[in-house]
């Protein structure tokens, strides 16, 4: 086999019928059987710009065992546009040699960016006016293991902020939005909303495992991040009260718990209860806003239909997206 190409085409640059011999991160590996009874390998291949679905026809279990989810793999094959989506038909997929891997090709958020966001996170939390909530936040900030996981964890497996540092980016974005709207709605409790934004997805540091691709842990699948974050909050309350010597008022703590359990908005979306405070309904919609905008921007950025004003149809959102004329839709120079 020839050496891996030194001139890399990233996922969002791949075109139809393009030959590929490059390194990716493998995930969601599945050995399937078609209607004729033949086995084939299906998986996702990713770099820092996006993900492409790959298939290897007539693959055996021996081929599937050559690499694991989360491995850097060398994939050889050709792209094809199928029902509006780019996919790779692979002829060979093996674990990549270390010398063929440039980790910069797979980093969406740099370590420097994560450090800057972590500083901003601490700044906003230590600026809370309510001393009980400030002490509660401090127990998380002082927990080195929690912060190590929180600042590097993804926010999801597929739909939004699904990369190293994605959870931190999502949370800091959300807290910044809270600060922007707080003065517009004076009846909102800014401090409750800020700490709710910080803690709403805290259980994802246990729910998700990014050491072998992006997968769910056993706890994550059995309990989910809402339950995990809720349990963590109860433990941190005890730490905060021991540190300060003061009990967090039950009414206040109940409201913070409600922010965590209701942030998905509806029972069918995983929340045990629907939002029933002004802060809870605000958190739900702001969380959804940041996640949806990020997801839509990613779909537009990764779309393979470069010659069309529209993206392919996306079944998970029930629509295609309008790209339009990039020249006419851009903001005029000032």
C-alpha positions as CSV (number, residue, x, y, z in Angstrom):
1,X,0.0,0.0,0.0
2,X,1.3,3.5,-0.8
3,X,2.1,6.0,1.9
4,X,-0.6,8.1,3.3
5,X,-1.1,11.3,1.3
6,X,0.7,14.3,2.8
7,X,-1.9,16.6,1.2
8,X,-4.9,16.0,3.3
9,X,-8.5,16.6,2.2
10,X,-10.7,17.1,5.2
11,X,-14.1,15.6,5.5
12,X,-15.8,18.9,4.6
13,X,-13.6,19.2,1.5
14,X,-14.3,15.7,0.0
15,X,-16.1,15.7,-3.4
16,X,-18.0,13.0,-5.3
17,X,-15.9,10.1,-6.7
18,X,-12.7,11.3,-5.0
19,X,-10.0,8.7,-4.1
20,X,-9.2,8.6,-0.4
21,X,-6.2,7.3,1.4
22,X,-6.1,9.1,4.7
23,X,-6.3,8.9,8.5
24,X,-9.5,9.3,10.4
25,X,-10.9,8.6,13.9
26,X,-13.3,5.6,13.8
27,X,-16.6,5.4,15.7
28,X,-19.9,3.6,15.7
29,X,-18.4,0.5,14.1
30,X,-21.1,-2.1,13.1
31,X,-20.9,-5.4,11.2
32,X,-24.2,-5.7,9.4
33,X,-25.8,-8.2,7.0
34,X,-27.5,-7.2,3.8
35,X,-30.6,-8.7,2.1
36,X,-28.5,-11.3,0.3
37,X,-27.0,-12.4,3.6
38,X,-23.5,-10.9,3.0
39,X,-21.8,-9.0,5.8
40,X,-20.5,-5.5,5.4
41,X,-18.8,-3.0,7.8
42,X,-20.5,0.3,8.5
43,X,-18.8,3.0,10.6
44,X,-18.3,6.8,10.9
45,X,-14.9,8.4,10.1
46,X,-14.1,11.8,11.5
47,X,-11.6,14.6,11.5
48,X,-11.8,18.1,13.0
49,X,-14.1,19.3,10.2
50,X,-16.8,16.7,10.3
51,X,-17.8,13.0,9.9
52,X,-18.4,10.8,6.9
53,X,-20.2,7.5,6.9
54,X,-18.1,4.6,5.5
55,X,-19.0,1.2,4.2
56,X,-16.9,-1.8,3.3
57,X,-18.7,-4.4,1.4
58,X,-18.1,-8.1,2.0
59,X,-16.2,-7.4,5.2
60,X,-15.7,-10.2,7.8
61,X,-15.4,-10.3,11.5
62,X,-11.6,-10.5,11.0
63,X,-11.7,-7.1,9.3
64,X,-13.9,-5.6,12.0
65,X,-11.4,-6.7,14.7
66,X,-8.5,-4.9,13.1
67,X,-9.4,-1.7,15.0
68,X,-11.6,-0.4,17.7
69,X,-13.9,2.6,18.1
70,X,-11.8,5.6,19.0
71,X,-8.7,4.4,17.0
72,X,-7.0,6.4,14.4
73,X,-7.5,4.4,11.2
74,X,-6.2,4.5,7.7
75,X,-9.0,4.3,5.3
76,X,-8.6,3.7,1.5
77,X,-11.5,3.9,-0.9
78,X,-13.6,6.3,-3.0
79,X,-16.3,8.7,-2.1
80,X,-19.8,8.7,-3.6
81,X,-22.8,10.9,-3.3
82,X,-25.8,8.7,-2.2
83,X,-29.2,10.3,-1.6
84,X,-27.6,13.7,-1.2
85,X,-25.1,12.5,1.5
86,X,-21.4,11.9,0.9
87,X,-20.2,8.5,1.9
88,X,-16.9,6.5,1.6
89,X,-16.9,3.1,0.0
90,X,-13.8,1.6,1.6
91,X,-11.6,-1.1,0.2
92,X,-9.3,-1.2,3.2
93,X,-9.4,0.1,6.8
94,X,-6.6,-0.7,9.3
95,X,-5.3,0.9,12.5
96,X,-3.1,3.8,11.5
97,X,0.6,3.9,12.3
98,X,1.6,6.6,14.9
99,X,3.9,8.4,12.4
100,X,0.9,8.8,10.0
101,X,-1.2,10.7,12.6
102,X,-1.2,14.4,12.9
103,X,-3.3,15.1,16.0
104,X,-3.9,18.7,14.9
105,X,-6.1,17.3,12.2
106,X,-8.6,16.1,14.8
107,X,-8.7,18.9,17.4
108,X,-11.8,21.2,17.1
109,X,-11.1,23.2,20.2
110,X,-7.4,23.8,21.1
111,X,-6.0,23.4,24.6
112,X,-5.4,27.1,24.6
113,X,-9.0,27.8,23.8
114,X,-10.2,25.4,26.5
115,X,-7.9,27.1,29.0
116,X,-9.4,30.5,28.1
117,X,-12.9,29.2,28.4
118,X,-12.2,27.6,31.7
119,X,-10.9,31.0,33.0
120,X,-14.1,32.7,31.8
121,X,-16.2,30.0,33.4
122,X,-14.6,30.5,36.8
123,X,-14.9,34.3,36.4
124,X,-18.6,34.2,35.8
125,X,-19.2,31.7,38.7
126,X,-17.1,33.6,41.2
127,X,-19.1,36.7,40.2
128,X,-22.4,35.2,41.5
129,X,-24.1,37.6,43.9
130,X,-25.8,34.9,46.0
131,X,-23.2,33.6,48.5
132,X,-24.9,30.2,48.8
133,X,-24.7,29.6,45.0
134,X,-21.2,31.1,44.9
135,X,-20.1,28.6,47.6
136,X,-21.9,25.7,45.7
137,X,-20.1,26.7,42.5
138,X,-16.8,26.8,44.3
139,X,-17.1,23.1,45.3
140,X,-17.2,22.2,41.6
141,X,-14.3,24.6,40.6
142,X,-12.1,23.2,43.5
143,X,-12.8,19.6,42.4
144,X,-9.8,18.9,40.1
145,X,-11.1,15.6,38.7
146,X,-14.5,17.2,37.9
147,X,-12.9,20.2,36.2
148,X,-10.5,18.0,34.2
149,X,-13.4,16.0,32.9
150,X,-15.8,19.0,32.5
151,X,-13.3,21.1,30.5
152,X,-12.5,18.3,28.0
153,X,-15.8,16.4,27.7
154,X,-18.0,16.5,24.6
155,X,-21.6,17.9,24.9
156,X,-23.0,15.0,22.9
157,X,-22.3,12.1,20.6
158,X,-23.6,13.4,17.3
159,X,-25.9,16.4,17.2
160,X,-24.1,19.3,18.8
161,X,-20.7,20.2,20.3
162,X,-19.7,16.5,19.8
163,X,-16.0,17.0,20.3
164,X,-13.4,17.4,23.0
165,X,-14.1,20.6,24.9
166,X,-17.6,20.8,23.4
167,X,-19.4,20.7,26.8
168,X,-17.3,23.6,28.1
169,X,-17.9,25.6,24.9
170,X,-21.6,25.0,25.1
171,X,-21.9,25.9,28.8
172,X,-19.8,29.1,28.5
173,X,-21.8,30.2,25.4
174,X,-25.0,29.6,27.4
175,X,-23.8,31.5,30.4
176,X,-22.8,34.4,28.2
177,X,-26.3,34.5,26.7
178,X,-27.7,34.6,30.2
179,X,-25.7,37.7,31.0
180,X,-26.9,39.3,27.8
181,X,-30.6,38.8,28.6
182,X,-30.6,39.2,32.4
183,X,-31.2,43.0,32.4
184,X,-33.9,42.6,29.8
185,X,-36.0,40.4,32.1
186,X,-35.6,41.8,35.6
187,X,-37.8,39.2,37.2
188,X,-35.4,36.5,36.2
189,X,-33.0,35.4,39.0
190,X,-29.7,35.8,37.1
191,X,-27.7,33.8,39.6
192,X,-30.0,30.8,39.5
193,X,-30.0,30.9,35.7
194,X,-26.2,31.1,35.6
195,X,-25.6,28.2,37.9
196,X,-28.4,26.3,36.1
197,X,-26.6,26.9,32.8
198,X,-23.3,25.6,34.4
199,X,-24.8,22.5,36.0
200,X,-27.6,21.4,33.5
201,X,-25.3,19.0,31.6
202,X,-22.8,18.3,34.4
203,X,-23.8,14.6,34.4
204,X,-22.4,14.2,30.9
205,X,-18.9,13.9,32.3
206,X,-20.1,10.5,33.6
207,X,-22.6,9.7,30.8
208,X,-20.2,10.1,27.9
209,X,-16.8,8.4,27.3
210,X,-14.5,10.1,24.8
211,X,-11.5,7.9,25.4
212,X,-12.6,5.5,22.6
213,X,-14.5,7.7,20.2
214,X,-17.7,9.2,21.5
215,X,-19.8,6.6,23.2
216,X,-22.1,6.2,26.2
217,X,-20.9,4.6,29.4
218,X,-22.9,1.9,31.1
219,X,-24.0,4.4,33.7
220,X,-24.9,6.9,31.0
221,X,-27.1,4.5,29.2
222,X,-28.8,3.1,32.3
223,X,-29.2,6.4,34.2
224,X,-28.7,9.3,31.8
225,X,-27.0,12.7,32.4
226,X,-30.0,14.3,34.2
227,X,-30.0,11.7,37.0
228,X,-26.2,11.7,37.2
229,X,-26.0,15.5,37.4
230,X,-28.9,15.6,40.0
231,X,-27.1,13.1,42.2
232,X,-23.8,15.0,41.9
233,X,-25.6,18.2,43.0
234,X,-26.8,16.6,46.2
235,X,-23.2,15.6,47.0
236,X,-21.9,19.0,46.3
237,X,-24.5,20.6,48.5
238,X,-23.1,18.7,51.5
239,X,-19.5,19.9,50.6
240,X,-20.6,23.5,50.2
241,X,-22.4,23.5,53.5
242,X,-19.4,21.9,55.3
243,X,-17.1,24.5,53.7
244,X,-19.2,27.5,54.6
245,X,-20.8,26.3,57.8
246,X,-24.1,27.6,56.4
247,X,-27.1,25.6,55.1
248,X,-28.2,26.3,51.6
249,X,-31.9,27.3,51.9
250,X,-34.2,24.4,50.9
251,X,-36.3,26.6,48.7
252,X,-33.2,27.8,46.8
253,X,-31.7,24.4,46.4
254,X,-35.1,22.9,45.2
255,X,-35.1,25.5,42.4
256,X,-31.6,24.6,41.3
257,X,-32.5,20.9,41.3
258,X,-35.6,21.8,39.2
259,X,-33.4,23.5,36.6
260,X,-31.4,20.3,36.1
261,X,-34.3,17.9,35.9
262,X,-36.5,20.1,33.6
263,X,-34.0,21.5,31.1
264,X,-35.0,19.1,28.3
265,X,-38.4,20.8,28.4
266,X,-40.8,17.8,27.9
267,X,-41.2,14.3,29.4
268,X,-40.8,12.7,26.0
269,X,-37.4,14.4,25.6
270,X,-36.1,12.9,28.8
271,X,-37.0,15.4,31.5
272,X,-38.7,13.9,34.6
273,X,-40.7,17.1,34.9
274,X,-41.5,20.1,32.6
275,X,-40.1,23.6,33.4
276,X,-42.3,25.2,36.1
277,X,-40.3,28.3,37.1
278,X,-39.4,31.3,35.0
279,X,-35.7,30.4,35.2
280,X,-36.4,26.8,34.2
281,X,-38.3,27.8,31.0
282,X,-35.6,30.3,30.2
283,X,-32.9,27.7,30.6
284,X,-34.7,25.2,28.5
285,X,-35.1,27.5,25.6
286,X,-31.6,29.1,25.8
287,X,-30.1,25.6,25.9
288,X,-32.1,24.5,22.9
289,X,-31.2,27.8,21.1
290,X,-27.4,27.3,21.5
291,X,-27.6,23.6,20.6
292,X,-29.8,24.1,17.5
293,X,-27.8,27.0,16.1
294,X,-24.6,25.0,16.5
295,X,-26.1,21.9,14.9
296,X,-27.6,23.9,12.0
297,X,-24.3,25.7,11.4
298,X,-22.5,22.3,11.3
299,X,-25.0,20.8,8.8
300,X,-24.5,23.8,6.5
301,X,-20.7,23.7,6.9
302,X,-20.5,19.9,6.2
303,X,-23.0,19.8,3.4
304,X,-21.7,17.9,0.3
305,X,-24.0,19.6,-2.2
306,X,-21.7,22.5,-3.1
307,X,-23.4,23.2,-6.4
308,X,-26.9,23.5,-4.8
309,X,-28.5,26.3,-2.7
310,X,-30.0,23.6,-0.5
311,X,-28.5,20.9,1.7
312,X,-29.5,17.3,1.5
313,X,-32.7,16.4,3.5
314,X,-31.8,15.6,7.1
315,X,-34.1,13.0,8.6
316,X,-33.1,13.9,12.2
317,X,-34.5,17.5,11.8
318,X,-37.1,16.7,9.3
319,X,-36.0,19.2,6.7
320,X,-33.3,20.4,4.3
321,X,-31.6,23.8,5.0
322,X,-31.3,26.7,2.6
323,X,-27.8,27.9,1.9
324,X,-28.7,30.5,-0.7
325,X,-26.1,32.6,-2.5
326,X,-23.2,33.0,-0.1
327,X,-22.2,36.2,-1.8
328,X,-25.6,37.9,-1.6
329,X,-26.3,36.6,2.0
330,X,-23.0,37.9,3.5
331,X,-23.1,41.1,5.5
332,X,-21.9,44.2,3.6
333,X,-18.5,45.5,4.5
334,X,-18.5,48.4,6.9
